[in-house]
């Protein structure tokens, strides 16, 4: 099989850093019917997208897994996200099967503010789920919805990370922004949250949230690319100080540029090779574990 043209540039980034590869905490694999629906929203530049967004990586699941392996992405999640009541358990069952078949994937799950959420989250935690994902812009709910009170208590006790898309990008609504994240952390300060896209466009506000809470992380997904508005330059020095809680994310496959483009953007920040090593591997490995589990 001919090597994908994007492989060489990715490997040329991490190999000189002496890394074993990349630890990407924000990638997506979804059931085929859900994946087609997501692609259709992006292709139509729908109201939650708001702009043309050509998707670069449309291969089958199997081909995309092989592409990540070829690029040297050693660990990655599937990050399903429920957009309405009644779909979380379907997504979680599918993601469990993916985790069994793809050992280097992080076993992912989701939840939604609905009756029964605490029950299926408890079951997922007991089974060994490694990361959850919620998307406020798509799901249209606040993090501190009362139907999630028991869920957050379970997650705080377990310490299992939750990737939260709470920022108002690409198109904000009444549920996005830092307010419900701040309210949630006042009630559950020990939660382990990963703030997707570094909270863009509310980058300053979400950086403050991360600085104030030792279990809150930022993922770099799409932020330092030509496709996103520039990250406020006055905030960049603070990312050096928070370097142990900044995690590489990509949004693969739903990105409109080569995978290496964001890596190049991280390098352009000029925060040093040690910072890049931490962001691109060590921080994720410390949070989730460096290698795939032996048995699932």
N, C-alpha and C positions, 0 to 999 in steps of 0.2 A: 504494500500500500504506500502511495506517495505521501511524504511528510507534509503536513499542513504548513502553509507559508508563514503562519504566525508563531510556530514553535521556536525557531532559532532565536528570535529576538527576546523571548521570555527567558530562555535558558541562559542567554548571554547576560541577562541582568543578574540572576541570582548566583550563578556559578562563581564569578569573581569575588563575591562576598563570602565565599566559603560555606554557604548554606546547603543543607540537604535537599532543598527545594523550597516551595512556597506553602504557607498555611493560609488559605483563603476562607474567611469566616462568613462570607456573604455571596453564595452562589445559589442557584435555584434549579431544582428538578421537580416537575409536577406531573400528575397523571396526564396522559395524552389529551383527554378531552378538556381538562382545565388549561393545559399548555396551549392548545389551539385557541381557546377563548382569550387567554392573555395576549397571545400574538395578535389576535384580531383587534384588541383594544389599542395596542401600540401601532399597528398598521394603519388604523383609521385616525390616529392622533386624537383619540377620544377626549372627553372633557377632563378626565383625570390625568391626561398626558400633556395636552396643550401645545404640542409641537410635533414636527416630523421626527420620527425616532426609528430609523432603519436598524433592524436587528441583524447583527453580524453572524451569529452562531445558531443556525437553524437545523443542525444535523439531528439525527435520532439520538435518543438517550445514550445508546451504546457508543455511538461515534463521539458524542460529547465527552463521555467518561474517558474514552481513549485519548481524546485531544488533551484533556486536563493532565492525564498521566504523561503524555509525551512532552508537555510543556514543563512538567516537574511540579505540578500542583499536587502535593502529597496528601493533604487533608482538605475537605470541603464539605459543606452541609447540603441539604436539599431545600430547607426553609419554605415549607408550604405555609400559606396564610389563608385563614378562613375569611370570606367576604360577606357571609350571612349566617344566620343560625342553621344548624343541622348539617353542615358540611365538614366540620372539624374532624369528626371521627373517621369519615371516609378518607380525608387527606392523610390522617395519621396512620391508618391501616396501610395505605399505599406507600407512605414513606418508610414504614417499618420493613416492608418487603424490599424496598430499594436498599436500605441499610444492610439487610442480610446478604444481598447480592453483590454489593460494592463495599468491600471491607474498609477502604480508606475514607468512606463518607462518614460524616457526623450524623448520628441518628437524630433526626429532626421531627418536630411536631408543632402543632398550633392549637389555639383555643379561641373561643369567642364568648362574649358575655351572654350566656344562656343558661337556663336551668340544666343541671347535669355537668356543667363544665368542670367543677371540682372533682367529680367522680372520674371523668376520663383523663384529666390531668394527673390525678393520683395514680391511676393505672399505668399511664405512660412513664411516670417517674419510677414506679416499682419495676417496670420492665427494663429500664435502663436508658431512656431517652436522654440525649446529651445536650440538646439545645431546642428552644422554642422560638417561634417567630410570630409577631403580631404586626399588623399594618393598619394604622389608624386612618390614613387617607382613604384606603380601599374599604376597610371594614366599617368605617364611620361610627366609631365609638370612642369614649374617653377611657384612658387606662384605669381610672378609679371608678368605673361603673360598679355599682354595688353588687351586681351579679358576679363580679370577679374577686370579691373580698376574700373568699376562702381559697381561691386559686393562688392569689399572691401570698397568702400565708404559707401555703404548701411550698411554693417556689422559694420563698425566703428561707425556710427551714432547710430545703434541699440544697440550696446554693447553685441550682442549675441555671445557666445563662439564658436570657431571653433577648433576642434581637428585636428591637423596637423601631419601627419606622414611624417616628412622631413628628419629624420636621415637615414643613409645609411644601416641600418640593415633591414632584414638579408643579403641582397645582394645589394650593392649600384649601382647606375648608374649615368649618367650625370645630372640627375634632383635632386638627393638627396644631403644632406649636408646643412650646415647653410647659404650658400651664398644668396639664393633667399629669405629666411626668413629675413635675415638682410636687404636686399634691400627693401623688402616689408614694414618693420617696419620703415625704414627711411621716407617712403612716407605716411604711415598710422600708426603713433605711438600710437594711442589710441585703436588699435585693441585688442580684447580679444582672445588670442590664448592659446590653451592647447597643449604643445609639447609632442606628444606621445612617449612612451618608453624613456622619458627624453632625447630624441635626440640621443640615442645610435646608433652607437658607438661614435659619436662626442659629448660625454657627457660634456666635458669641454667647448666646444664652445657654446653649447646650454644652459648650465648653465649660461654662461656669458650673453647670450641674455636675459634670464629670469631676471637676476639680474639688467639689464639695463632698463627693461621695466615693469612698475608696473602692467600692465594688461596681462602679459605673465605668464603662469603657466606650471608646469611640471607634467606629469602623470607617475606613477611608473610602468606601464605595463611591466611585465616580467623581469624587470631590475635586481632585487635583488634575482634572482633564480639561481640554479645550471645550468640551460639551457642557460643562457646568460653569456658572459664574465664578469669577476668581475668588478663592478663599481669602478672607481679609488678611492682608499681609501683617498687620499689627498683632494678629493672634498667633502667627507661626512660632515665635520664640517660646510661647507657652506650651506648644506641642512638644518641644524638646524636654521641658520639665515633666510633661505627662507621658513621655515616651513609653513607659512600661504599661500604659493602658490604652495605647493606640494599636488597632488591629487591621491588618490588610483585609479589604473586601473588594469585590469586583462587580457583582451583579451579573456575572456570566450565567446564562448566555445572552441576556437581554441588553446588550450594549451595542452602540453604533460605531465602535472603533476597535482596533486590535487590542487584545488583552494587555500587551506590553505598554500601551499608551499610558495607563495609569501608573505603572511602575516607573516610567520615565518621569511622570509628574512628581512622584514621591522623591526621586533623586534630585529633581530641580529645587526642592525645598532647601537643599544644602544643609541638612541637619546631621550629616555624618554617617559613616558606614555602620557604626554601632547602633545608631537609631534605626537605620534601615533593616539591620539584622533582627532587631527586636520586633519591629512592626511586621516584617514579612515572614518571620518564623517563631522566634522565641516567645513572644507574648501569647500567641495562639496556642503554642505547644504547652505553655505553662497553664493556661486556662482550661484547655480541653484534653491535654495529653498528646504526646508527640506522635504516637503510632496508632494504627488501627487496633481495636480490641481483638483479642484472640478468639473469643466466642461471643456470639450474640444469640 
